[in-house]
Each structure stands twice: as C-alpha cells, then as structure tokens.
Amino acid sequence: METSFWFQLRQSESSCFGKSAGLDIRIAKNQHYRVSLTKQVHPGQKMMSRRFCAALLVLLQLCYHGDSCPARCQCFTPARVFCSDERLTEVPRNLSSEVRELVIMTTGIMYVRPSDFSEGSRLTKLVFLNNLLQGVSRVAFDKLSHLTELEISGNHKLAELGSGCLKELGNLTTLLLNHNHFHTLGSGMFNALRKLETLQLKGNVIFSLPGDLFQHLQRLRLLDLSLNMISSVGRPLFRGLGQLETLRLSYNVISDLSPDAFDGMPRLRELYLQGNKITEIPPTLLSRLDHLRELNLRGNAIKGLAAVTFPSNLRKLNLEDNQISRLSPATSQRLPLLSQLFLSKNQLSVLPEDVFENLTALEHLDLAENLITTLPKAIFTGLSKLTVLHLQKNNISSLEGLSFEEQDEMDQLYLFDNALQSVPEGFFDPFLAHNIIRLHGNPWVCDCRLLYLHDWLSFGSQTVQEVPKMLCEAPAMLRGQGVLSLKREQLTCVGNSSYALTATPARSEHRPERTPPSGTCVVQETDGVISVQCTLTNFSQAKLEVQYRDEAGDRISVALAHECPESTQCINATATLTL
C-alpha cells in the first residue's frame, strides 16, 4: 500500500526562509519527522532568491489548499486524498470525480453511512485504517463499483460487516480486514467478489467460519487467517480455491485437522501453520499438495512424523519447537528437492545414520537445542550441497569420525554450547578462511589433545567467532583461561589424564620424550606468484597442504610432504610450496 504524507511549512521571522526553516512531515503511520533547512548568511552573500521562495511557497500551498481538497484532508494530486485528523468525525463528502484513492486514518469516524459516497464516484482504492469504526452500512459501498482495493483495518470496536455490504464490489481484487474485532463472518459475504486475489482477515477473534464462505473466490491467490481463534479446519472450508497459492493459518488454536482439509487447493505453494496446538499430522493431509514448496509447522506440539507423507516438491520445512523425539529415514524418502530443514528445539537424542541420506539438495540444516549426545559418522554423507549446519546447544561430546570433505560449499558451522572437550585431528581442514564457525561454550580440556585446535585457531581464528569465549575447563590450573591465549608448551599430557575425553596412552619409560613439534608459516605474493613457506621444528613427519578455489569456484588442494630418516627427529627444516 502506498504511503501518503503531507508537508507543512514553518517559516522563520526573517524574509523568505531567513536563517532557518523547517518542514514537518506526517506519514501514514502517524510518525513525525522534522527536516531543517539551514542557510548561513555571510557578509556580502545574498539570501535565497525571493523568486525561488515564492515558487516553493506556492507549490506547498497547492499541495494542501487546493479548492477541491476536503477540509481536514491533504491532497497531493487531484487523484489522491489523505485524511488523518482526530477531529474528523464523518467521511468527507462531495469528493471530486477525479479522486481515485482515499485514505482515512486515525480519525474520529465511528460509522460509514449510506450517503457517504455519492453516485458517480470513480474511487479505485479506499482505506479505513486505525479509526474508531463501530459500524458500516450495508449499502455504504453500493456506489463504488470501480473499487479494486478496500481496506478496513485496526478498528477494535468493529465486530461485524453486514453480509450485503460488499455485494456491488465485483471489481475488487484486494480486500484487507485485519485487526478488527470480528468473531465470525456471514455466509455468502464474499460471493460477489469473483475477481478477488488477496483476502486478509488476520488479527481478529474469529473462532469459526461458514463452510461455504470462500467457495466463489476462484481467483483467490492469498488467504490470511492468522492471529485468530480458529480451533479446527474441515474439508468444506477451502473447497473451490483452485488458484490459491498462499494460505496463512498461523497463531490460531488449531488442534484438529481433517485429513482432507486441504484437498481443494491443488496449486498451493506456501502453507503456514506455526503457533497452533497441533499434536499430530494426518498421514494424507499433505499428500495431494503437489505444488507445495514451503511448510511451516513451528511451535506446535507434534510428537512424530513417521506416517506423514510430505509433498515431493517441498523446498522448505520448518518443524522447530515441537516435541519430536524420533526421526525416520522414511520421512525424507520423497524429499529430493528439500533445501532447508529446521528441527531445532525438539527432543531428538538419537539420529539414525541414514536419516538424511535422501536429502541430496539440502543446504540448510538446523538441529540446535535438542538432546543429541553423539552423531553417527556418516550422518552427513551425501549432503554435498550443505552450506549451513546448526548443532549448537545440544550435549554433543565427540566429533570423532565426522567429516565434511564432501561439503565443498560449507559456509557456517555452529557447535557452541555443547559438551566438546577436544576436536579430532584434521577436523577443520576442509574449511576455508571465509567460513563462519562458532565453538564457544564447550568444556575444553586444554592438554595435548587440543594442540590441533590450538594451532588451527592460531592460523584461522578469523574464521571462528567468539574466540575469547573459548575457555579451558580442565586441567584445574588452566581453568577459565582462553584456549588461544595459551602457549603450545602449556598443552601437555602427563600419564592418564582422568579429566580428558579419552585416556592418553602412557609413554614408554624406555623411550626418550621428545620436544613437541612446532612450526610457523608465511604467505607471500611476488609478481602474481603465491608461495607458502613454513619453518618446522622437532618433527619426524610433516605435510603442508594448501587449499584454494579456482576461477570456477572448485576447491583445489596442493600438498607437500617431508619425512625425516627413520627413527630420528628433524631439528629444523623449511618447506616452500609455490602456487
């Protein structure tokens, strides 16, 4: 809906604008802004030309003092009238035949009377927004046959519209009846609206609707019934809506869904059912919605999905904040195009290894805030398009065996607030510098098993967010210290560390203890040639691997290995890899 506004000039005592002037702007949302125009006068400098001032004043006068503009209203063009004055108590009369749009907002109007709109009106858009309306005459709109858009919203004392008040509005394409106080709507109320494409009824207190209410709206594409008190949905309600693409039923109190409730909408693409009281989904409820691309069931009380048949064209499925405790591979068998799956805030604890194997198009997976303790090694195998993975706020204690080698496009990984104590060697190697990773809020055991993570953070900390919040939980002498603030020499293992995630094999008493390996790398570019030079100390084997993307976006990996003679340890070596 276009925003209407008006200007009021406030002139200073000086001639024309003098030193300062202001414009008060009132926008349709009833907000005020002040825009100051300042003009400093220096010796020898003339003030703004009087001719320009006069022209601007005339223009502003024409904006709201035209002869055909109703009292207490503003007119920017002959076709548009905006009325926003609490002193206005009735609809402006005798509008010019040139007026096409009339917006009446935040006024004292309480009733729309039979005589408020005259014969010959060519209004195409009429808006009553945030007024004090309590009633609308059944014949109030009979003379508005050219109307294509009607809004009556934000009138908290308006409890009903007579079933006949829309009977002459056959050209209407948009009808917005939001945030009033409707409890129900009369049967046949919309029968004359054969061209209607958008119908919004959100934010009322509707608890029931006649079964034939929408049956003549064969061109309807969007229906919004959200934020009401509807408790059940039966088959007759949406019968005949063959062109409907978007249905919003969110934030009602729906607990009962008929298995064939949505059968009359073969073209439905978006279905919003979040914020209801649904405990189970009838197995065939969605089976005939072949064009459905987005389904939102967030914030219900759904416990299981085993028997549900989801449409194969589904792209986005939101099951967040339910009571789901189990997932079956059968659930995802017919979802080859699903790209976004939201399962956070459920009660998942154990995930089958093949639960996601058919979701080959999946890009965004959210498993946050569940009860997951471990992840099967191959759970993400086959998800080559995965870019965003949320695993935060679970109880995951190990990442052993997990790999993201297949996920070339992985961009974001969230593992914060889990029970991780260490990270497997090489776990983060597939990730590049531009990735986003969060690891804070885990009880890190800062011993030798954290060397890999410490070294990786040292070179890739720009990838990891909230690094200062990555704190040691053990050993006691390092508790509370930042992981990255430690020196490598502090990350040691002595005997069997009882606080560690897994026990470290005791060193042989006959084998001399070696100094931990260390190294530093420098990246240089000379004449378009990039080289990576690493200096290594105290090692027996070393591998330098560099990953980058070519112009086509493909990941390229180049490696260089260096091995010391058997049974010895290199004191110092330098390896250079040129790209």
C-alpha positions as CSV (number, residue, x, y, z in Angstrom):
1,M,0.0,0.0,0.0
2,E,1.4,3.4,-1.0
3,T,2.3,5.8,1.9
4,S,0.6,9.1,1.9
5,F,2.0,12.1,3.6
6,W,1.8,15.9,3.9
7,F,4.1,18.9,4.3
8,Q,3.5,21.9,6.5
9,L,5.9,24.9,6.1
10,R,7.1,26.7,9.2
11,Q,8.7,30.0,8.3
12,S,11.0,32.0,10.5
13,E,10.6,35.7,11.1
14,S,13.3,36.5,8.6
15,S,12.3,37.2,5.0
16,C,11.6,34.0,3.0
17,F,13.3,31.2,4.9
18,G,15.7,33.6,6.7
19,K,18.3,31.7,8.7
20,S,16.3,28.6,9.1
21,A,13.0,26.9,8.2
22,G,11.5,23.6,8.8
23,L,9.3,21.0,7.1
24,D,7.0,18.9,9.3
25,I,6.3,15.6,7.6
26,R,3.4,13.4,8.6
27,I,3.5,9.9,7.2
28,A,0.6,7.4,7.1
29,K,2.0,5.6,10.1
30,N,1.4,8.8,12.1
31,Q,5.0,9.4,12.7
32,H,6.5,12.9,12.6
33,Y,9.9,13.9,11.3
34,R,11.4,17.4,11.2
35,V,13.7,18.3,8.3
36,S,15.6,21.5,8.9
37,L,16.8,23.6,6.0
38,T,19.6,26.0,7.2
39,K,21.1,28.8,5.3
40,Q,24.0,30.7,6.9
41,V,24.4,34.3,5.8
42,H,27.9,35.6,5.3
43,P,28.8,39.2,4.7
44,G,28.3,40.1,1.1
45,Q,26.2,37.0,0.4
46,K,22.6,37.4,-0.8
47,M,19.9,35.2,0.8
48,M,17.9,32.7,-1.1
49,S,16.3,34.4,-4.0
50,R,12.8,35.6,-3.4
51,R,11.6,34.2,-6.7
52,F,12.6,30.7,-5.6
53,C,11.0,31.2,-2.1
54,A,7.8,32.4,-3.7
55,A,7.6,29.4,-6.1
56,L,8.2,26.9,-3.3
57,L,5.6,28.5,-1.1
58,V,3.0,28.4,-3.9
59,L,3.8,24.8,-4.6
60,L,3.4,23.9,-0.9
61,Q,0.1,25.8,-0.8
62,L,-1.2,23.9,-3.8
63,C,-0.3,20.6,-2.1
64,Y,-2.9,21.0,0.6
65,H,-5.0,24.1,-0.1
66,G,-6.5,23.1,-3.5
67,D,-10.1,24.1,-4.0
68,S,-11.3,20.5,-4.4
69,C,-9.5,19.2,-1.3
70,P,-11.9,18.3,1.6
71,A,-11.5,20.0,4.9
72,R,-9.0,18.3,7.4
73,C,-7.5,16.4,4.5
74,Q,-4.4,16.7,2.3
75,C,-4.3,16.3,-1.5
76,F,-1.0,15.9,-3.3
77,T,-2.7,15.3,-6.7
78,P,-6.3,15.6,-7.7
79,A,-6.5,11.8,-7.7
80,R,-5.2,11.2,-4.1
81,V,-6.7,12.3,-0.8
82,F,-5.3,11.6,2.6
83,C,-7.3,12.4,5.8
84,S,-5.7,12.0,9.2
85,D,-7.3,14.2,11.8
86,E,-8.9,13.1,15.1
87,R,-11.4,15.9,14.7
88,L,-12.8,14.4,11.6
89,T,-16.0,12.5,12.5
90,E,-17.5,11.7,9.2
91,V,-16.4,10.6,5.7
92,P,-15.5,13.7,3.6
93,R,-18.5,14.5,1.3
94,N,-18.6,15.6,-2.3
95,L,-15.2,14.3,-3.4
96,S,-14.1,15.4,-6.8
97,S,-14.8,12.9,-9.6
98,E,-11.0,12.9,-10.2
99,V,-10.3,11.3,-6.9
100,R,-9.2,7.7,-7.3
101,E,-7.6,6.9,-3.9
102,L,-9.0,7.9,-0.4
103,V,-7.1,7.1,2.8
104,I,-8.8,7.8,6.1
105,M,-6.5,7.1,9.1
106,T,-6.7,7.8,12.8
107,T,-9.8,9.9,12.7
108,G,-12.9,10.1,15.0
109,I,-15.1,8.5,12.4
110,M,-17.4,5.9,14.0
111,Y,-19.8,4.9,11.2
112,V,-19.8,4.7,7.5
113,R,-23.2,5.8,6.4
114,P,-25.4,5.1,3.4
115,S,-24.9,8.5,1.9
116,D,-21.1,8.9,2.5
117,F,-20.2,8.0,-1.1
118,S,-22.0,9.7,-4.0
119,E,-23.2,8.5,-7.3
120,G,-20.6,8.7,-10.0
121,S,-17.6,8.1,-7.7
122,R,-14.7,6.6,-9.5
123,L,-12.7,5.5,-6.4
124,T,-10.4,2.6,-7.1
125,K,-8.8,2.4,-3.6
126,L,-10.4,3.1,-0.2
127,V,-8.6,2.7,3.1
128,F,-10.0,3.0,6.7
129,L,-7.0,2.4,9.0
130,N,-6.9,2.7,12.8
131,N,-10.1,4.6,13.2
132,L,-12.9,4.3,15.7
133,L,-15.3,2.5,13.4
134,Q,-18.2,0.6,15.1
135,G,-20.4,0.0,12.1
136,V,-20.6,0.1,8.3
137,S,-23.9,0.4,6.5
138,R,-24.8,-2.5,4.2
139,V,-25.3,-0.1,1.3
140,A,-22.4,2.2,2.1
141,F,-20.2,0.9,-0.8
142,D,-23.0,0.3,-3.3
143,K,-21.9,3.2,-5.5
144,L,-18.2,2.2,-5.6
145,S,-18.4,-0.2,-8.5
146,H,-14.9,0.8,-9.7
147,L,-13.2,-0.1,-6.4
148,T,-10.4,-2.6,-6.8
149,E,-8.8,-2.3,-3.3
150,L,-10.6,-1.9,0.0
151,E,-9.0,-2.0,3.5
152,I,-10.9,-1.7,6.8
153,S,-8.3,-2.5,9.4
154,G,-7.3,-1.6,13.0
155,N,-10.8,-0.8,14.2
156,H,-11.0,-2.6,17.5
157,K,-14.7,-1.9,18.1
158,L,-15.8,-3.1,14.7
159,A,-17.4,-6.5,15.4
160,E,-19.0,-7.3,12.1
161,L,-19.6,-6.4,8.5
162,G,-23.1,-7.0,7.1
163,S,-23.2,-9.8,4.5
164,G,-24.5,-7.4,1.9
165,C,-22.1,-4.6,2.2
166,L,-19.7,-6.0,-0.5
167,K,-22.3,-7.1,-3.0
168,E,-21.6,-4.3,-5.5
169,L,-17.8,-4.6,-5.4
170,G,-17.4,-7.1,-8.2
171,N,-14.2,-5.5,-9.4
172,L,-12.4,-5.9,-6.1
173,T,-9.0,-7.7,-6.3
174,T,-7.7,-6.9,-2.8
175,L,-9.7,-6.9,0.5
176,L,-7.9,-6.3,3.8
177,L,-9.9,-6.7,7.0
178,N,-7.1,-7.0,9.6
179,H,-7.0,-6.3,13.3
180,N,-10.7,-5.6,13.8
181,H,-13.0,-7.5,16.3
182,F,-14.7,-9.9,14.0
183,H,-15.9,-13.1,15.7
184,T,-17.3,-14.7,12.6
185,L,-18.3,-13.8,9.1
186,G,-21.7,-14.2,7.4
187,S,-22.3,-17.0,4.9
188,G,-22.2,-15.6,1.4
189,M,-20.3,-12.4,2.4
190,F,-17.8,-12.8,-0.4
191,N,-20.0,-14.3,-3.1
192,A,-19.9,-11.3,-5.3
193,L,-16.1,-10.9,-5.2
194,R,-15.3,-13.1,-8.2
195,K,-12.1,-11.2,-9.1
196,L,-10.7,-11.2,-5.6
197,E,-7.0,-12.3,-5.5
198,T,-5.9,-11.2,-2.0
199,L,-8.0,-11.6,1.2
200,Q,-6.6,-10.9,4.6
201,L,-8.5,-11.5,7.9
202,K,-5.6,-11.7,10.3
203,G,-5.7,-10.4,13.9
204,N,-9.4,-10.7,14.6
205,V,-11.0,-13.0,17.1
206,I,-12.6,-15.4,14.5
207,F,-13.4,-18.8,16.1
208,S,-15.5,-20.3,13.3
209,L,-16.2,-19.8,9.6
210,P,-19.1,-20.9,7.5
211,G,-18.1,-23.9,5.3
212,D,-19.1,-22.1,2.1
213,L,-17.5,-18.8,2.9
214,F,-14.8,-18.9,0.2
215,Q,-16.4,-21.2,-2.4
216,H,-16.9,-18.4,-5.0
217,L,-13.4,-17.0,-4.7
218,Q,-12.0,-18.9,-7.7
219,R,-9.3,-16.4,-8.4
220,L,-8.0,-16.0,-4.9
221,R,-4.2,-16.4,-4.6
222,L,-3.5,-15.4,-1.0
223,L,-5.7,-16.0,2.1
224,D,-4.5,-14.9,5.5
225,L,-6.4,-16.1,8.6
226,S,-3.5,-15.9,11.1
227,L,-3.8,-14.5,14.6
228,N,-7.4,-15.6,15.2
229,M,-9.1,-18.2,17.4
230,I,-9.8,-21.0,14.9
231,S,-9.6,-24.4,16.5
232,S,-10.5,-26.8,13.7
233,V,-10.2,-27.0,10.0
234,G,-12.6,-29.2,8.0
235,R,-12.8,-30.1,4.3
236,P,-15.5,-27.7,3.1
237,L,-13.8,-24.5,4.2
238,F,-11.3,-24.2,1.4
239,R,-13.3,-26.0,-1.3
240,G,-13.1,-24.2,-4.6
241,L,-9.9,-22.3,-4.1
242,G,-8.3,-23.8,-7.1
243,Q,-5.9,-20.9,-7.7
244,L,-4.8,-20.4,-4.1
245,E,-1.0,-20.2,-3.7
246,T,-0.5,-19.0,-0.1
247,L,-2.6,-20.0,3.0
248,R,-1.7,-18.5,6.4
249,L,-3.3,-20.2,9.4
250,S,-0.6,-19.4,11.9
251,Y,-1.1,-18.4,15.5
252,N,-4.6,-19.8,16.0
253,V,-5.6,-22.5,18.4
254,I,-5.9,-25.3,15.8
255,S,-5.8,-28.8,17.3
256,D,-8.0,-30.6,14.8
257,L,-7.1,-31.0,11.1
258,S,-9.4,-33.1,8.9
259,P,-7.3,-35.5,6.7
260,D,-8.8,-33.8,3.6
261,A,-8.8,-30.2,4.8
262,F,-6.5,-29.0,2.1
263,D,-7.7,-31.1,-0.8
264,G,-9.4,-28.2,-2.7
265,M,-6.2,-26.3,-3.2
266,P,-4.1,-28.1,-5.9
267,R,-1.9,-25.1,-6.6
268,L,-1.0,-24.3,-3.0
269,R,2.7,-23.3,-2.7
270,E,3.0,-22.0,0.8
271,L,1.2,-23.3,3.9
272,Y,1.8,-21.6,7.3
273,L,0.5,-23.5,10.4
274,Q,3.0,-22.3,13.0
275,G,1.9,-21.4,16.6
276,N,-1.0,-23.7,16.9
277,K,-1.8,-26.7,19.1
278,I,-1.4,-29.5,16.5
279,T,-0.2,-32.7,18.1
280,E,-0.3,-35.0,15.0
281,I,-0.5,-34.6,11.3
282,P,-2.9,-36.9,9.5
283,P,-0.8,-39.1,7.1
284,T,-2.6,-38.0,4.0
285,L,-3.1,-34.3,4.9
286,L,-0.4,-33.0,2.6
287,S,-0.3,-35.8,0.0
288,R,-2.3,-34.0,-2.7
289,L,-0.5,-30.7,-2.4
290,D,1.9,-31.5,-5.3
291,H,3.0,-27.8,-5.7
292,L,3.7,-27.1,-2.1
293,R,7.2,-25.6,-1.7
294,E,7.1,-24.2,1.9
295,L,5.5,-25.8,5.0
296,N,5.8,-24.1,8.4
297,L,4.7,-26.2,11.5
298,R,6.9,-24.4,14.0
299,G,5.7,-24.0,17.6
300,N,3.1,-26.8,17.8
301,A,3.1,-30.0,19.9
302,I,3.9,-32.6,17.2
303,K,5.4,-35.7,18.6
304,G,6.1,-37.8,15.5
305,L,6.4,-37.8,11.7
306,A,6.8,-41.5,10.8
307,A,3.5,-41.8,8.9
308,V,3.4,-38.4,7.3
309,T,3.7,-38.2,3.5
310,F,5.3,-34.9,2.6
311,P,4.9,-33.5,-1.0
312,S,7.9,-34.3,-3.2
313,N,8.3,-30.6,-4.4
314,L,8.8,-29.3,-0.8
315,R,11.8,-26.9,-0.6
316,K,11.5,-25.6,3.0
317,L,10.2,-27.5,6.0
318,N,10.1,-25.9,9.4
319,L,9.4,-28.2,12.4
320,E,11.2,-26.1,15.0
321,D,9.9,-26.0,18.6
322,N,7.8,-29.2,18.7
323,Q,8.1,-32.4,20.7
324,I,9.6,-34.7,18.1
325,S,11.8,-37.3,19.7
326,R,12.5,-39.6,16.7
327,L,13.3,-39.2,13.0
328,S,12.9,-42.0,10.5
329,P,14.7,-42.3,7.1
330,A,11.2,-42.8,5.6
331,T,10.3,-39.2,6.4
332,S,12.9,-37.9,3.9
333,Q,12.5,-40.5,1.2
334,R,10.3,-38.4,-1.0
335,L,12.0,-35.0,-0.5
336,P,14.7,-34.8,-3.2
337,L,14.3,-31.0,-3.6
338,L,14.3,-30.0,0.1
339,S,16.9,-27.3,0.7
340,Q,16.0,-26.1,4.2
341,L,15.1,-28.2,7.2
342,F,14.5,-26.8,10.6
343,L,14.4,-29.2,13.6
344,S,15.7,-27.1,16.4
345,K,14.0,-27.1,19.9
346,N,12.7,-30.6,19.8
347,Q,13.6,-33.7,21.8
348,L,15.9,-35.5,19.4
349,S,18.5,-37.6,21.2
350,V,19.5,-40.4,18.8
351,L,19.7,-39.9,15.0
352,P,19.9,-42.9,12.6
353,E,22.9,-42.8,10.4
354,D,20.8,-42.8,7.2
355,V,18.2,-40.3,8.4
356,F,19.2,-37.6,5.9
357,E,20.6,-39.7,3.1
358,N,17.9,-38.9,0.6
359,L,18.1,-35.1,1.1
360,T,20.6,-34.6,-1.6
361,A,19.5,-31.0,-2.2
362,L,19.8,-29.9,1.4
363,E,21.6,-26.6,2.0
364,H,20.5,-25.5,5.5
365,L,20.0,-28.0,8.4
366,D,19.1,-26.8,11.9
367,L,19.4,-29.4,14.7
368,A,20.1,-26.9,17.5
369,E,18.7,-27.1,21.0
370,N,17.9,-30.8,21.1
371,L,19.3,-33.7,23.3
372,I,21.8,-35.0,20.9
373,T,24.9,-36.6,22.5
374,T,26.7,-38.2,19.6
375,L,26.5,-38.1,15.8
376,P,26.8,-41.1,13.6
377,K,30.0,-41.0,11.4
378,A,28.2,-41.0,8.1
379,I,25.2,-38.9,9.0
380,F,26.1,-36.1,6.6
381,T,27.3,-38.4,3.8
382,G,25.7,-37.5,0.6
383,L,24.8,-33.9,1.7
384,S,27.2,-32.4,-0.7
385,K,25.3,-29.1,-1.0
386,L,25.1,-28.4,2.7
387,T,26.2,-24.8,3.5
388,V,24.8,-24.1,6.9
389,L,24.7,-26.6,9.9
390,H,23.3,-25.7,13.3
391,L,24.3,-28.1,16.1
392,Q,24.6,-25.7,19.0
393,K,23.0,-26.1,22.4
394,N,22.9,-29.9,22.4
395,N,25.1,-32.3,24.5
396,I,27.5,-33.4,21.8
397,S,30.7,-34.7,23.5
398,S,32.6,-36.1,20.5
399,L,33.1,-35.3,16.8
400,E,35.2,-38.4,16.2
401,G,34.7,-39.9,12.8
402,L,32.7,-37.0,11.4
403,S,34.0,-35.4,8.2
404,F,32.9,-32.6,5.9
405,E,35.1,-33.5,3.0
406,E,32.0,-33.8,0.7
407,Q,30.7,-30.4,1.7
408,D,32.6,-28.1,-0.7
409,E,30.2,-25.3,-0.1
410,M,30.0,-25.5,3.7
411,D,29.9,-21.9,4.9
412,Q,28.6,-21.9,8.5
413,L,29.0,-24.4,11.3
414,Y,27.6,-23.8,14.8
415,L,28.9,-26.1,17.6
416,F,28.8,-23.7,20.6
417,D,27.3,-24.7,23.9
418,N,27.8,-28.4,23.7
419,A,30.0,-30.9,25.7
420,L,33.0,-31.0,23.5
421,Q,36.4,-31.4,25.2
422,S,38.6,-31.7,22.1
423,V,38.5,-31.9,18.3
424,P,39.8,-34.7,16.1
425,E,43.0,-34.1,14.2
426,G,42.2,-32.6,10.8
427,F,38.5,-32.0,11.5
428,F,38.6,-28.3,10.3
429,D,40.9,-28.8,7.4
430,P,38.1,-28.7,4.8
431,F,37.1,-25.2,6.0
432,L,38.3,-22.1,4.3
433,A,39.1,-18.6,5.7
434,H,35.7,-17.1,4.8
435,N,33.7,-19.7,6.7
436,I,31.8,-18.9,9.9
437,I,32.4,-21.3,12.9
438,R,31.3,-21.0,16.5
439,L,32.8,-23.2,19.2
440,H,32.5,-21.2,22.4
441,G,30.6,-22.6,25.5
442,N,32.3,-26.0,25.4
443,P,34.3,-27.5,28.3
444,W,37.6,-27.7,26.6
445,V,40.3,-29.9,28.1
446,C,43.5,-28.0,27.4
447,D,46.0,-30.8,27.1
448,C,48.0,-32.3,24.2
449,R,44.8,-33.4,22.5
450,L,43.9,-29.8,21.9
451,L,47.1,-29.0,20.1
452,Y,45.4,-29.4,16.7
453,L,42.6,-27.0,17.6
454,H,45.0,-24.5,19.2
455,D,47.2,-24.5,16.1
456,W,44.3,-24.3,13.7
457,L,42.9,-21.3,15.7
458,S,46.2,-19.6,15.6
459,F,46.2,-19.6,11.8
460,G,42.4,-19.5,11.2
461,S,41.0,-17.6,14.1
462,Q,39.4,-15.1,11.7
463,T,37.1,-17.9,10.7
464,V,35.9,-18.6,14.3
465,Q,33.6,-16.2,16.1
466,E,33.6,-15.6,19.8
467,V,37.1,-17.0,20.2
468,P,37.7,-15.1,23.6
469,K,34.8,-17.2,25.0
470,M,36.5,-20.5,24.2
471,L,37.7,-21.3,27.7
472,C,39.5,-24.2,29.3
473,E,37.5,-26.4,31.7
474,A,40.5,-28.6,32.6
475,P,43.1,-29.1,33.9
476,A,42.4,-27.1,37.1
477,M,45.4,-24.9,36.7
478,L,44.2,-23.7,33.3
479,R,40.5,-23.5,34.0
480,G,39.0,-20.2,32.8
481,Q,41.8,-19.3,30.5
482,G,41.2,-18.7,26.9
483,V,42.3,-21.6,24.6
484,L,44.0,-19.3,22.2
485,S,45.8,-17.3,25.0
486,L,47.8,-20.4,25.9
487,K,51.2,-21.3,24.6
488,R,51.7,-24.6,22.9
489,E,54.1,-25.7,25.7
490,Q,51.2,-25.5,28.1
491,L,49.1,-28.1,26.3
492,T,50.7,-31.2,27.7
493,C,49.6,-34.7,28.7
494,V,51.0,-36.4,31.7
495,G,50.1,-40.1,32.3
496,N,46.5,-41.0,32.2
497,S,44.6,-37.7,32.5
498,S,41.3,-38.5,34.2
499,Y,39.7,-35.2,33.1
500,A,40.4,-35.9,29.4
501,L,37.8,-37.1,27.0
502,T,39.7,-40.2,26.2
503,A,42.8,-41.6,28.1
504,T,46.2,-40.9,26.7
505,P,48.4,-44.0,26.4
506,A,51.3,-43.8,28.9
507,R,54.7,-43.1,27.5
508,S,57.2,-45.9,27.5
509,E,59.8,-45.4,30.2
510,H,62.5,-46.6,27.8
511,R,61.5,-44.2,25.1
512,P,63.1,-40.7,25.4
513,E,60.5,-37.9,25.5
514,R,60.6,-35.6,22.5
515,T,60.0,-31.9,22.3
516,P,56.6,-31.2,20.9
517,P,56.7,-30.2,17.2
518,S,56.1,-26.6,16.2
519,G,56.0,-24.5,13.1
520,T,55.2,-21.2,11.6
521,C,54.1,-20.3,8.0
522,V,54.2,-17.2,5.9
523,V,52.2,-16.5,2.8
524,Q,53.9,-14.3,0.2
525,E,53.0,-12.9,-3.2
526,T,55.6,-11.8,-5.7
527,D,54.8,-10.9,-9.3
528,G,51.5,-12.7,-9.1
529,V,53.1,-15.9,-7.7
530,I,51.9,-17.0,-4.3
531,S,54.1,-19.1,-2.1
532,V,53.6,-20.6,1.4
533,Q,56.8,-21.0,3.4
534,C,56.8,-23.0,6.6
535,T,59.6,-23.5,9.1
536,L,59.2,-26.7,11.2
537,T,60.9,-27.7,14.4
538,N,61.2,-31.1,16.1
539,F,59.2,-33.4,13.9
540,S,59.6,-36.8,12.2
541,Q,56.9,-36.3,9.5
542,A,55.2,-33.2,8.2
543,K,52.7,-32.4,5.5
544,L,52.0,-29.0,4.1
545,E,48.6,-28.7,2.5
546,V,47.1,-25.6,0.9
547,Q,43.5,-25.3,-0.3
548,Y,42.1,-22.6,-2.5
549,R,39.4,-22.1,-5.1
550,D,39.9,-21.6,-8.8
551,E,38.0,-19.2,-11.0
552,A,35.2,-21.7,-11.5
553,G,34.8,-22.0,-7.7
554,D,36.2,-25.5,-7.5
555,R,38.3,-26.4,-4.5
556,I,41.9,-27.2,-5.3
557,S,44.2,-28.9,-2.8
558,V,48.0,-28.9,-3.2
559,A,50.2,-30.9,-0.7
560,L,53.9,-31.2,0.1
561,A,55.2,-34.0,2.4
562,H,58.5,-34.0,4.3
563,E,59.8,-37.0,6.2
564,C,62.9,-37.4,8.4
565,P,65.0,-40.5,8.3
566,E,63.6,-43.4,10.2
567,S,64.0,-43.4,14.0
568,T,65.1,-39.8,14.0
569,Q,63.6,-36.4,14.6
570,C,64.3,-33.4,12.5
571,I,65.5,-30.4,14.5
572,N,64.8,-27.8,11.8
573,A,63.5,-27.7,8.3
574,T,61.9,-25.3,5.8
575,A,59.3,-26.3,3.3
576,T,58.1,-24.0,0.5
577,L,55.0,-24.6,-1.6
578,T,54.5,-22.4,-4.7
579,L,51.1,-22.0,-6.3
